[in-house]
Amino acid sequence: MESLIIIFFNIGFLFMPILCIIFCLNLVSIIKKVKNNENTKKNTIWLTISFTLIMWSIAMIGVAGTY
């Protein structure tokens, strides 16, 4: 369990700005594509992956604070 917390702490600390940029860019891209009735599958997948990693990292950092 400790190794998992360390991994997500590093993701949260080092890669959170990158994940947030990926999330924002894909969100804007999806909004533009929905407006033009284009395919959003690829952007939706990346948006979901980045959002999941952001939320999971925040949760693990919170759990690490209890140890």
Secondary structure, DSSP 8 states (H G I E B T S, - for coil): -HHHHHHHHHIIIIIHHHHHHHHHHHHHHHHHHHHTT---HHHHHHHHHHHHHHHHHHHHHHHHTT-
